[in-house]
């Protein structure tokens, strides 16, 4: 009888899930992310053919510098803005101006230091002065785009966010296709085209925001900026730790095993990234919803429902993928990459635990990411480094995959304990974010 009741409850949950607007938004966002991956794949093929090995290498270096510039200077303010705007739409103008001013100041400082560094050590990287200038322009517009797109997410305009993301990527692909008849292109021209499509994305964001929220009194708010930094830095620390956990194993493999084994593992890692697209879609849709929850009970309910949804999705999906892994490797990568199959299979439980960790991460985001949540990531990073140095020399890339999976299990457990602690601590109480929100509203 108990089993029948559980099955009926699960059936009712799945039935309600199909009727949920949030579930539809997550599914649509998931589809858009898949489309963006395919557009990116086609773009990479054209760039590879047009730039050649040397040109592609320079383009890759420029891309890494630009991406790192954005990643390590945004300070997590974009996510803090998502929280504040989802709570109070009247903050839109102040958040908009803070975003623009912050982006210009950071980009200008980076450009000055970048040029001074380049002039003092000109042969360190294979980039000319024009390309360095273009990189910092790209950082400027990337920061603006990052902040404005998170504003769109904060007002739950999921459709607008998805279309802007896709249009920007397709525009770059279309411009590259238009240049195919003209033979090879320069790295500088490729970067200019990338910059133009980024500017297009910024203008689309501004247009979308003007139709959805009231943008008036374009004056920055120092109080709001300070609070955004206060909470953003915590999120910035966790995302930096997460990035390190997911990418550090590649460097350790390269150190111990060399380039070929790193290449095999790169294929497994790429599949790992593909299989986490659904949790990424879930984060996109549910972050503003959970941030704007009126009570901690609403956040807990949303967290539990989204976690159960991911469990229902992942268990059958990963079992099916396990049987298809080898044929898919043969079809898309060929016999040469068959050594990628075993580490890929070992990574699948890690995909599961990382996936179901996302609702816990969202819940902690809604509380302003307390210190207990940060310690969960620190513990996982220490475990990940230790496991990699123990397992990679002994078991090669399979050892790296096992270290990654065990690390994701540790992360889930640590986040689970953090969430339990924070629920007990904050239940029936105002969180520090709620108090600061009241402070902002009182001071504006």
C-alpha positions as a Markdown table, in Angstrom:
| # | Residue | x | y | z |
|---|---|---|---|---|
| 1 | Unk | 0.0 | 0.0 | 0.0 |
| 2 | Unk | 2.8 | 2.4 | 0.9 |
| 3 | Unk | 4.5 | 1.8 | -2.4 |
| 4 | Unk | 1.3 | 2.4 | -4.3 |
| 5 | Unk | 0.8 | 5.7 | -2.5 |
| 6 | Unk | 4.3 | 6.8 | -3.3 |
| 7 | Unk | 3.8 | 5.9 | -7.0 |
| 8 | Unk | 0.5 | 7.8 | -7.1 |
| 9 | Unk | 2.2 | 10.8 | -5.5 |
| 10 | Unk | 5.0 | 10.7 | -8.0 |
| 11 | Unk | 2.5 | 10.4 | -10.9 |
| 12 | Unk | 0.6 | 13.4 | -9.6 |
| 13 | Unk | 3.8 | 15.3 | -9.3 |
| 14 | Unk | 4.8 | 14.5 | -12.9 |
| 15 | Unk | 1.3 | 15.4 | -14.1 |
| 16 | Unk | 1.5 | 18.8 | -12.3 |
| 17 | Unk | 5.0 | 19.3 | -13.7 |
| 18 | Unk | 3.7 | 19.2 | -17.2 |
| 19 | Unk | 1.2 | 21.9 | -16.4 |
| 20 | Unk | 3.7 | 24.2 | -14.6 |
| 21 | Unk | 4.7 | 27.4 | -16.3 |
| 22 | Unk | 8.1 | 27.2 | -14.7 |
| 23 | Unk | 8.7 | 23.7 | -16.1 |
| 24 | Unk | 7.7 | 25.0 | -19.6 |
| 25 | Unk | 10.1 | 27.9 | -19.2 |
| 26 | Unk | 12.9 | 25.6 | -18.1 |
| 27 | Unk | 12.3 | 23.2 | -21.0 |
| 28 | Unk | 12.2 | 26.0 | -23.6 |
| 29 | Unk | 15.4 | 27.5 | -22.1 |
| 30 | Unk | 17.0 | 24.0 | -22.3 |
| 31 | Unk | 16.1 | 23.8 | -26.0 |
| 32 | Unk | 17.5 | 27.3 | -26.6 |
| 33 | Unk | 20.8 | 26.3 | -24.9 |
| 34 | Unk | 21.0 | 23.2 | -27.2 |
| 35 | Unk | 20.5 | 25.5 | -30.2 |
| 36 | Unk | 23.2 | 27.8 | -29.0 |
| 37 | Unk | 25.6 | 24.9 | -28.6 |
| 38 | Unk | 24.9 | 23.8 | -32.2 |
| 39 | Unk | 25.4 | 27.4 | -33.5 |
| 40 | Unk | 28.6 | 27.6 | -31.5 |
| 41 | Unk | 29.8 | 24.3 | -33.0 |
| 42 | Unk | 29.1 | 25.6 | -36.6 |
| 43 | Unk | 30.9 | 28.9 | -35.7 |
| 44 | Unk | 33.9 | 27.0 | -34.4 |
| 45 | Unk | 34.2 | 25.0 | -37.7 |
| 46 | Unk | 34.2 | 28.2 | -39.8 |
| 47 | Unk | 36.7 | 30.0 | -37.6 |
| 48 | Unk | 39.0 | 26.9 | -37.7 |
| 49 | Unk | 38.9 | 26.8 | -41.5 |
| 50 | Unk | 39.2 | 30.5 | -42.0 |
| 51 | Unk | 41.9 | 31.4 | -39.5 |
| 52 | Unk | 44.1 | 28.4 | -39.8 |
| 53 | Unk | 46.1 | 26.9 | -36.9 |
| 54 | Unk | 48.2 | 30.0 | -36.1 |
| 55 | Unk | 45.3 | 32.4 | -36.5 |
| 56 | Unk | 43.0 | 30.2 | -34.4 |
| 57 | Unk | 45.7 | 30.1 | -31.7 |
| 58 | Unk | 45.9 | 33.9 | -31.5 |
| 59 | Unk | 42.0 | 34.1 | -31.6 |
| 60 | Unk | 41.9 | 31.6 | -28.7 |
| 61 | Unk | 44.4 | 33.5 | -26.6 |
| 62 | Unk | 42.4 | 36.7 | -27.2 |
| 63 | Unk | 39.2 | 34.9 | -26.2 |
| 64 | Unk | 40.7 | 33.5 | -23.0 |
| 65 | Unk | 42.1 | 37.0 | -22.0 |
| 66 | Unk | 38.7 | 38.6 | -22.7 |
| 67 | Unk | 36.7 | 35.8 | -20.8 |
| 68 | Unk | 39.0 | 36.0 | -17.8 |
| 69 | Unk | 38.7 | 39.7 | -17.8 |
| 70 | Unk | 34.9 | 39.5 | -17.5 |
| 71 | Unk | 34.9 | 36.5 | -15.1 |
| 72 | Unk | 37.4 | 38.0 | -12.6 |
| 73 | Unk | 36.1 | 41.6 | -12.6 |
| 74 | Unk | 32.3 | 41.3 | -12.4 |
| 75 | Unk | 32.6 | 40.5 | -8.7 |
| 76 | Unk | 29.3 | 38.6 | -8.8 |
| 77 | Unk | 27.4 | 41.9 | -8.9 |
| 78 | Unk | 25.2 | 40.6 | -11.8 |
| 79 | Unk | 23.7 | 37.9 | -9.5 |
| 80 | Unk | 23.3 | 40.4 | -6.7 |
| 81 | Unk | 21.4 | 42.7 | -9.1 |
| 82 | Unk | 19.1 | 39.7 | -10.0 |
| 83 | Unk | 18.2 | 39.4 | -6.3 |
| 84 | Unk | 17.5 | 43.1 | -5.7 |
| 85 | Unk | 15.6 | 43.7 | -9.0 |
| 86 | Unk | 13.4 | 40.6 | -8.6 |
| 87 | Unk | 12.4 | 42.0 | -5.2 |
| 88 | Unk | 11.8 | 45.6 | -6.3 |
| 89 | Unk | 11.3 | 46.6 | -10.0 |
| 90 | Unk | 11.6 | 50.3 | -9.0 |
| 91 | Unk | 15.4 | 49.7 | -8.6 |
| 92 | Unk | 15.8 | 49.2 | -12.4 |
| 93 | Unk | 17.1 | 52.6 | -13.2 |
| 94 | Unk | 19.7 | 52.6 | -10.4 |
| 95 | Unk | 20.9 | 49.1 | -11.3 |
| 96 | Unk | 21.1 | 50.1 | -14.9 |
| 97 | Unk | 23.3 | 53.1 | -14.3 |
| 98 | Unk | 25.4 | 51.3 | -11.7 |
| 99 | Unk | 26.0 | 48.6 | -14.3 |
| 100 | Unk | 27.1 | 51.0 | -17.1 |
| 101 | Unk | 29.4 | 53.1 | -14.8 |
| 102 | Unk | 31.0 | 50.0 | -13.3 |
| 103 | Unk | 31.6 | 48.4 | -16.7 |
| 104 | Unk | 33.3 | 51.5 | -18.1 |
| 105 | Unk | 35.5 | 52.1 | -15.0 |
| 106 | Unk | 36.7 | 48.4 | -14.8 |
| 107 | Unk | 37.3 | 48.2 | -18.6 |
| 108 | Unk | 39.3 | 51.5 | -18.6 |
| 109 | Unk | 41.5 | 50.4 | -15.7 |
| 110 | Unk | 42.1 | 47.0 | -17.4 |
| 111 | Unk | 43.0 | 48.7 | -20.7 |
| 112 | Unk | 45.6 | 50.9 | -19.1 |
| 113 | Unk | 47.2 | 48.1 | -17.2 |
| 114 | Unk | 47.0 | 45.8 | -20.2 |
| 115 | Unk | 48.7 | 48.3 | -22.5 |
| 116 | Unk | 51.4 | 49.0 | -19.9 |
| 117 | Unk | 52.0 | 45.3 | -19.4 |
| 118 | Unk | 52.1 | 44.7 | -23.2 |
| 119 | Unk | 54.6 | 47.5 | -23.8 |
| 120 | Unk | 56.9 | 46.3 | -21.0 |
| 121 | Unk | 56.9 | 42.6 | -22.2 |
| 122 | Unk | 55.8 | 42.8 | -25.9 |
| 123 | Unk | 56.9 | 39.2 | -26.8 |
| 124 | Unk | 55.0 | 37.5 | -24.0 |
| 125 | Unk | 51.9 | 36.9 | -26.1 |
| 126 | Unk | 51.2 | 36.9 | -29.8 |
| 127 | Unk | 48.9 | 39.8 | -29.9 |
| 128 | Unk | 49.3 | 43.3 | -31.5 |
| 129 | Unk | 48.1 | 46.6 | -30.1 |
| 130 | Unk | 44.9 | 46.7 | -32.2 |
| 131 | Unk | 43.9 | 43.3 | -30.9 |
| 132 | Unk | 44.5 | 44.3 | -27.3 |
| 133 | Unk | 42.4 | 47.3 | -27.8 |
| 134 | Unk | 39.6 | 45.2 | -29.3 |
| 135 | Unk | 39.8 | 42.7 | -26.4 |
| 136 | Unk | 39.2 | 45.5 | -23.9 |
| 137 | Unk | 36.3 | 46.9 | -25.9 |
| 138 | Unk | 34.9 | 43.3 | -25.9 |
| 139 | Unk | 35.4 | 43.2 | -22.1 |
| 140 | Unk | 33.5 | 46.5 | -21.7 |
| 141 | Unk | 30.5 | 45.4 | -23.8 |
| 142 | Unk | 30.6 | 41.8 | -22.3 |
| 143 | Unk | 30.3 | 43.3 | -18.8 |
| 144 | Unk | 27.4 | 45.5 | -19.9 |
| 145 | Unk | 25.7 | 42.6 | -21.6 |
| 146 | Unk | 26.2 | 40.4 | -18.5 |
| 147 | Unk | 24.6 | 42.9 | -16.2 |
| 148 | Unk | 21.7 | 43.8 | -18.5 |
| 149 | Unk | 20.9 | 40.2 | -19.4 |
| 150 | Unk | 20.7 | 39.4 | -15.7 |
| 151 | Unk | 18.3 | 42.3 | -15.3 |
| 152 | Unk | 16.1 | 40.7 | -17.9 |
| 153 | Unk | 16.3 | 37.4 | -16.0 |
| 154 | Unk | 15.4 | 39.2 | -12.8 |
| 155 | Unk | 12.1 | 40.4 | -14.2 |
| 156 | Unk | 11.4 | 36.8 | -15.3 |
| 157 | Unk | 11.5 | 37.7 | -19.0 |
| 158 | Unk | 12.8 | 34.3 | -19.9 |
| 159 | Unk | 11.6 | 34.5 | -23.5 |
| 160 | Unk | 13.4 | 37.8 | -24.1 |
| 161 | Unk | 16.6 | 36.5 | -22.5 |
| 162 | Unk | 16.6 | 33.3 | -24.6 |
| 163 | Unk | 15.9 | 35.1 | -27.9 |
| 164 | Unk | 18.6 | 37.7 | -27.3 |
| 165 | Unk | 21.2 | 35.0 | -26.5 |
| 166 | Unk | 20.3 | 33.1 | -29.7 |
| 167 | Unk | 20.1 | 36.1 | -32.0 |
| 168 | Unk | 23.6 | 37.3 | -30.9 |
| 169 | Unk | 25.2 | 33.9 | -31.6 |
| 170 | Unk | 23.4 | 33.5 | -34.9 |
| 171 | Unk | 24.3 | 37.0 | -36.0 |
| 172 | Unk | 28.0 | 36.2 | -35.5 |
| 173 | Unk | 27.6 | 32.9 | -37.5 |
| 174 | Unk | 25.8 | 34.8 | -40.3 |
| 175 | Unk | 28.5 | 37.4 | -40.6 |
| 176 | Unk | 31.2 | 34.7 | -40.8 |
| 177 | Unk | 29.2 | 32.8 | -43.4 |
| 178 | Unk | 28.9 | 36.0 | -45.5 |
| 179 | Unk | 32.7 | 36.2 | -45.6 |
| 180 | Unk | 33.3 | 32.6 | -46.8 |
| 181 | Unk | 33.5 | 33.6 | -50.5 |
| 182 | Unk | 36.3 | 36.1 | -49.7 |
| 183 | Unk | 38.8 | 33.5 | -48.6 |
| 184 | Unk | 40.8 | 33.7 | -45.3 |
| 185 | Unk | 40.0 | 36.4 | -42.8 |
| 186 | Unk | 42.3 | 38.1 | -40.2 |
| 187 | Unk | 42.0 | 37.5 | -36.4 |
| 188 | Unk | 41.3 | 41.2 | -36.0 |
| 189 | Unk | 38.4 | 41.1 | -38.4 |
| 190 | Unk | 36.9 | 38.0 | -36.7 |
| 191 | Unk | 37.1 | 39.8 | -33.4 |
| 192 | Unk | 35.5 | 43.0 | -34.8 |
| 193 | Unk | 32.6 | 40.8 | -36.0 |
| 194 | Unk | 32.3 | 39.3 | -32.6 |
| 195 | Unk | 32.3 | 42.7 | -31.0 |
| 196 | Unk | 29.6 | 44.0 | -33.4 |
| 197 | Unk | 27.3 | 41.1 | -32.5 |
| 198 | Unk | 28.0 | 41.8 | -28.8 |
| 199 | Unk | 27.0 | 45.4 | -29.3 |
| 200 | Unk | 23.8 | 44.1 | -31.0 |
| 201 | Unk | 23.1 | 42.0 | -27.9 |
| 202 | Unk | 23.5 | 45.1 | -25.6 |
| 203 | Unk | 21.1 | 47.2 | -27.7 |
| 204 | Unk | 18.6 | 44.3 | -27.7 |
| 205 | Unk | 18.8 | 44.1 | -23.9 |
| 206 | Unk | 18.3 | 47.9 | -23.5 |
| 207 | Unk | 15.3 | 47.8 | -25.9 |
| 208 | Unk | 13.8 | 44.8 | -24.0 |
| 209 | Unk | 14.2 | 46.4 | -20.6 |
| 210 | Unk | 12.6 | 49.6 | -21.8 |
| 211 | Unk | 9.5 | 47.6 | -22.8 |
| 212 | Unk | 9.3 | 45.7 | -19.6 |
| 213 | Unk | 10.4 | 48.1 | -16.8 |
| 214 | Unk | 10.3 | 51.8 | -16.2 |
| 215 | Unk | 13.8 | 53.3 | -16.8 |
| 216 | Unk | 13.8 | 56.8 | -15.4 |
| 217 | Unk | 16.0 | 59.1 | -13.2 |
| 218 | Unk | 19.2 | 57.7 | -14.6 |
| 219 | Unk | 21.2 | 58.3 | -11.4 |
| 220 | Unk | 23.5 | 55.8 | -9.8 |
| 221 | Unk | 23.1 | 54.6 | -6.2 |
| 222 | Unk | 26.2 | 54.2 | -4.1 |
| 223 | Unk | 24.3 | 52.5 | -1.3 |
| 224 | Unk | 22.9 | 49.9 | -3.8 |
| 225 | Unk | 26.4 | 49.4 | -5.3 |
| 226 | Unk | 28.0 | 48.8 | -1.9 |
| 227 | Unk | 25.3 | 46.2 | -1.0 |
| 228 | Unk | 25.6 | 44.6 | -4.5 |
| 229 | Unk | 29.4 | 44.2 | -3.9 |
| 230 | Unk | 28.8 | 42.9 | -0.4 |
| 231 | Unk | 26.7 | 40.0 | -1.7 |
| 232 | Unk | 28.2 | 39.7 | -5.1 |
| 233 | Unk | 31.7 | 39.0 | -3.8 |
| 234 | Unk | 30.4 | 35.8 | -2.0 |
| 235 | Unk | 28.8 | 34.6 | -5.2 |
| 236 | Unk | 31.9 | 35.6 | -7.1 |
| 237 | Unk | 34.0 | 33.4 | -4.8 |
| 238 | Unk | 31.7 | 30.4 | -5.2 |
| 239 | Unk | 31.6 | 30.7 | -9.0 |
| 240 | Unk | 35.4 | 31.0 | -9.1 |
| 241 | Unk | 35.8 | 27.9 | -6.9 |
| 242 | Unk | 33.2 | 26.0 | -9.1 |
| 243 | Unk | 35.2 | 26.9 | -12.3 |
| 244 | Unk | 38.4 | 25.8 | -10.6 |
| 245 | Unk | 36.9 | 22.5 | -9.5 |
| 246 | Unk | 35.5 | 21.7 | -13.0 |
| 247 | Unk | 38.7 | 22.7 | -14.9 |
| 248 | Unk | 41.7 | 22.0 | -12.6 |
| 249 | Unk | 41.7 | 18.3 | -13.5 |
| 250 | Unk | 42.6 | 19.1 | -17.1 |
| 251 | Unk | 45.8 | 20.9 | -16.0 |
| 252 | Unk | 46.7 | 18.0 | -13.6 |
| 253 | Unk | 46.2 | 15.5 | -16.4 |
| 254 | Unk | 48.4 | 17.5 | -18.7 |
| 255 | Unk | 51.1 | 17.7 | -16.1 |
| 256 | Unk | 51.2 | 14.0 | -15.3 |
| 257 | Unk | 50.0 | 12.4 | -18.6 |
| 258 | Unk | 50.7 | 14.7 | -21.5 |
| 259 | Unk | 48.7 | 16.3 | -24.3 |
| 260 | Unk | 47.2 | 13.1 | -25.9 |
| 261 | Unk | 45.6 | 11.9 | -22.6 |
| 262 | Unk | 44.4 | 15.4 | -22.0 |
| 263 | Unk | 42.7 | 15.4 | -25.4 |
| 264 | Unk | 40.9 | 12.1 | -24.6 |
| 265 | Unk | 39.7 | 13.6 | -21.3 |
| 266 | Unk | 38.6 | 16.8 | -23.0 |
| 267 | Unk | 36.1 | 14.9 | -25.0 |
| 268 | Unk | 34.7 | 13.3 | -21.8 |
| 269 | Unk | 34.6 | 16.8 | -20.2 |
| 270 | Unk | 32.8 | 18.2 | -23.2 |
| 271 | Unk | 30.0 | 15.6 | -22.8 |
| 272 | Unk | 29.9 | 16.3 | -19.1 |
| 273 | Unk | 29.2 | 20.0 | -19.9 |
| 274 | Unk | 26.5 | 19.1 | -22.4 |
| 275 | Unk | 24.7 | 16.9 | -19.8 |
| 276 | Unk | 24.6 | 19.8 | -17.4 |
| 277 | Unk | 22.6 | 22.1 | -19.8 |
| 278 | Unk | 19.3 | 21.3 | -18.1 |
| 279 | Unk | 20.5 | 22.4 | -14.6 |
| 280 | Unk | 21.9 | 25.6 | -16.3 |
| 281 | Unk | 18.4 | 26.2 | -17.8 |
| 282 | Unk | 16.9 | 25.6 | -14.3 |
| 283 | Unk | 19.2 | 28.1 | -12.7 |
| 284 | Unk | 18.3 | 30.7 | -15.4 |
| 285 | Unk | 14.6 | 30.4 | -14.8 |
| 286 | Unk | 14.4 | 29.8 | -11.1 |
| 287 | Unk | 17.0 | 32.2 | -9.6 |
| 288 | Unk | 14.7 | 35.3 | -9.9 |
| 289 | Unk | 11.6 | 33.3 | -8.8 |
| 290 | Unk | 13.4 | 32.0 | -5.7 |
| 291 | Unk | 15.0 | 35.4 | -4.9 |
| 292 | Unk | 11.6 | 37.0 | -5.0 |
| 293 | Unk | 9.9 | 34.4 | -2.7 |
| 294 | Unk | 8.0 | 36.1 | 0.0 |
| 295 | Unk | 8.9 | 33.5 | 2.7 |
| 296 | Unk | 11.6 | 30.8 | 3.3 |
| 297 | Unk | 8.8 | 28.2 | 3.0 |
| 298 | Unk | 8.2 | 29.1 | -0.6 |
| 299 | Unk | 12.0 | 28.8 | -1.4 |
| 300 | Unk | 12.1 | 25.4 | 0.4 |
| 301 | Unk | 9.1 | 24.1 | -1.7 |
| 302 | Unk | 10.6 | 25.4 | -4.9 |
| 303 | Unk | 14.0 | 23.8 | -4.1 |
| 304 | Unk | 12.5 | 20.4 | -3.3 |
| 305 | Unk | 10.3 | 20.4 | -6.4 |
| 306 | Unk | 13.1 | 21.3 | -8.7 |
| 307 | Unk | 15.5 | 18.7 | -7.1 |
| 308 | Unk | 12.9 | 16.0 | -7.5 |
| 309 | Unk | 12.3 | 17.1 | -11.2 |
| 310 | Unk | 16.0 | 16.7 | -11.9 |
| 311 | Unk | 16.2 | 13.3 | -10.2 |
| 312 | Unk | 13.2 | 12.1 | -12.4 |
| 313 | Unk | 15.0 | 13.5 | -15.5 |
| 314 | Unk | 18.5 | 12.3 | -14.8 |
| 315 | Unk | 18.1 | 8.7 | -13.7 |
| 316 | Unk | 16.6 | 7.3 | -16.9 |
| 317 | Unk | 18.5 | 9.8 | -19.2 |
| 318 | Unk | 21.9 | 8.8 | -17.8 |
| 319 | Unk | 21.2 | 5.1 | -17.9 |
| 320 | Unk | 20.2 | 5.4 | -21.6 |
| 321 | Unk | 23.3 | 7.6 | -22.3 |
| 322 | Unk | 25.6 | 5.0 | -20.6 |
| 323 | Unk | 24.5 | 2.4 | -23.2 |
| 324 | Unk | 24.9 | 4.9 | -26.1 |
| 325 | Unk | 28.3 | 6.4 | -25.0 |
| 326 | Unk | 30.5 | 4.2 | -27.1 |
| 327 | Unk | 28.5 | 4.4 | -30.3 |
| 328 | Unk | 28.3 | 8.2 | -30.0 |
| 329 | Unk | 32.0 | 8.5 | -29.5 |
| 330 | Unk | 32.6 | 6.4 | -32.6 |
| 331 | Unk | 30.1 | 8.4 | -34.7 |
| 332 | Unk | 31.2 | 11.9 | -33.7 |
| 333 | Unk | 34.9 | 11.5 | -32.8 |
| 334 | Unk | 36.0 | 8.2 | -34.4 |
| 335 | Unk | 38.0 | 5.2 | -33.2 |
| 336 | Unk | 40.9 | 7.4 | -32.1 |
| 337 | Unk | 38.9 | 8.7 | -29.2 |
| 338 | Unk | 37.6 | 5.4 | -27.8 |
| 339 | Unk | 39.8 | 5.8 | -24.7 |
| 340 | Unk | 37.4 | 8.6 | -23.8 |
| 341 | Unk | 34.5 | 6.2 | -23.2 |
| 342 | Unk | 35.5 | 4.8 | -19.8 |
| 343 | Unk | 36.2 | 8.2 | -18.1 |
| 344 | Unk | 32.9 | 9.4 | -19.6 |
| 345 | Unk | 31.0 | 6.6 | -18.0 |
| 346 | Unk | 32.7 | 7.2 | -14.7 |
| 347 | Unk | 31.7 | 10.9 | -14.9 |
| 348 | Unk | 28.0 | 10.1 | -15.2 |
| 349 | Unk | 27.3 | 9.8 | -11.5 |
| 350 | Unk | 29.1 | 13.1 | -11.1 |
| 351 | Unk | 26.7 | 14.7 | -13.6 |
| 352 | Unk | 23.8 | 13.4 | -11.5 |
| 353 | Unk | 25.1 | 14.9 | -8.2 |
| 354 | Unk | 26.1 | 18.2 | -9.8 |
| 355 | Unk | 22.7 | 18.4 | -11.4 |
| 356 | Unk | 20.8 | 17.8 | -8.1 |
| 357 | Unk | 23.1 | 20.2 | -6.3 |
| 358 | Unk | 21.8 | 23.2 | -8.4 |
| 359 | Unk | 18.5 | 23.6 | -6.5 |
| 360 | Unk | 20.5 | 23.7 | -3.2 |
| 361 | Unk | 22.8 | 26.4 | -4.8 |
| 362 | Unk | 19.7 | 28.4 | -5.9 |
| 363 | Unk | 18.3 | 28.2 | -2.3 |
| 364 | Unk | 21.6 | 29.5 | -0.9 |
| 365 | Unk | 21.6 | 32.3 | -3.6 |
| 366 | Unk | 18.2 | 33.4 | -2.3 |
| 367 | Unk | 19.7 | 33.9 | 1.2 |
| 368 | Unk | 22.7 | 35.9 | -0.2 |
| 369 | Unk | 25.0 | 32.9 | -0.2 |
| 370 | Unk | 25.9 | 32.6 | 3.5 |
| 371 | Unk | 29.4 | 31.6 | 4.6 |
| 372 | Unk | 28.4 | 28.0 | 5.2 |
| 373 | Unk | 27.7 | 27.6 | 1.5 |
| 374 | Unk | 31.1 | 29.1 | 0.6 |
| 375 | Unk | 32.8 | 26.6 | 2.9 |
| 376 | Unk | 31.1 | 23.7 | 1.1 |
| 377 | Unk | 32.9 | 24.8 | -2.1 |
| 378 | Unk | 36.2 | 25.2 | -0.3 |
| 379 | Unk | 35.9 | 21.7 | 1.2 |
| 380 | Unk | 35.1 | 20.3 | -2.3 |
| 381 | Unk | 38.1 | 22.1 | -3.9 |
| 382 | Unk | 40.5 | 20.7 | -1.3 |
| 383 | Unk | 39.0 | 17.2 | -1.8 |
| 384 | Unk | 39.2 | 17.6 | -5.6 |
| 385 | Unk | 42.9 | 18.6 | -5.6 |
| 386 | Unk | 43.8 | 15.8 | -3.2 |
| 387 | Unk | 41.9 | 13.1 | -5.1 |
| 388 | Unk | 43.3 | 14.2 | -8.4 |
| 389 | Unk | 46.9 | 14.0 | -7.2 |
| 390 | Unk | 46.3 | 10.6 | -5.6 |
| 391 | Unk | 44.3 | 9.0 | -8.5 |
| 392 | Unk | 45.6 | 10.5 | -11.7 |
| 393 | Unk | 49.2 | 9.2 | -11.4 |
| 394 | Unk | 47.8 | 5.7 | -10.6 |
| 395 | Unk | 44.8 | 5.4 | -12.8 |
| 396 | Unk | 45.2 | 8.0 | -15.5 |
| 397 | Unk | 42.2 | 9.8 | -17.0 |
| 398 | Unk | 39.9 | 7.3 | -15.4 |
| 399 | Unk | 41.3 | 8.4 | -12.0 |
| 400 | Unk | 40.6 | 12.0 | -12.9 |
| 401 | Unk | 37.0 | 11.1 | -13.8 |
| 402 | Unk | 36.6 | 9.2 | -10.5 |
| 403 | Unk | 38.1 | 12.3 | -8.6 |
| 404 | Unk | 35.5 | 14.5 | -10.4 |
| 405 | Unk | 32.6 | 12.2 | -9.5 |
| 406 | Unk | 33.6 | 11.8 | -5.9 |
| 407 | Unk | 34.1 | 15.6 | -5.6 |
| 408 | Unk | 30.5 | 16.2 | -6.9 |
| 409 | Unk | 29.2 | 13.7 | -4.3 |
| 410 | Unk | 31.1 | 15.6 | -1.6 |
| 411 | Unk | 29.8 | 18.9 | -2.9 |
| 412 | Unk | 26.2 | 17.7 | -2.8 |
| 413 | Unk | 26.6 | 16.4 | 0.8 |
| 414 | Unk | 28.3 | 19.7 | 2.0 |
| 415 | Unk | 25.6 | 21.9 | 0.3 |
| 416 | Unk | 22.9 | 19.7 | 1.8 |
| 417 | Unk | 24.3 | 20.2 | 5.3 |
| 418 | Unk | 24.7 | 23.9 | 4.6 |
| 419 | Unk | 21.0 | 24.2 | 3.5 |
| 420 | Unk | 19.8 | 22.3 | 6.5 |
| 421 | Unk | 21.8 | 24.6 | 8.8 |
| 422 | Unk | 20.6 | 27.8 | 7.1 |
| 423 | Unk | 17.0 | 26.7 | 7.2 |
| 424 | Unk | 17.2 | 26.1 | 10.9 |
| 425 | Unk | 19.1 | 29.4 | 11.4 |
| 426 | Unk | 16.8 | 31.6 | 9.3 |
| 427 | Unk | 13.4 | 30.0 | 9.7 |
| 428 | Unk | 10.8 | 32.6 | 10.8 |
| 429 | Unk | 13.6 | 35.2 | 10.8 |
| 430 | Unk | 14.5 | 37.9 | 8.4 |
| 431 | Unk | 17.7 | 37.2 | 6.5 |
| 432 | Unk | 20.5 | 39.8 | 6.2 |
| 433 | Unk | 19.4 | 40.3 | 2.6 |
| 434 | Unk | 15.8 | 41.0 | 3.7 |
| 435 | Unk | 17.1 | 43.6 | 6.2 |
| 436 | Unk | 19.4 | 45.2 | 3.5 |
| 437 | Unk | 16.5 | 45.3 | 1.1 |
| 438 | Unk | 14.4 | 47.2 | 3.6 |
| 439 | Unk | 17.4 | 49.6 | 4.1 |
| 440 | Unk | 17.6 | 50.2 | 0.3 |
| 441 | Unk | 13.9 | 50.9 | 0.1 |
| 442 | Unk | 14.0 | 53.2 | 3.1 |
| 443 | Unk | 16.9 | 55.2 | 1.6 |
| 444 | Unk | 15.7 | 55.7 | -1.9 |
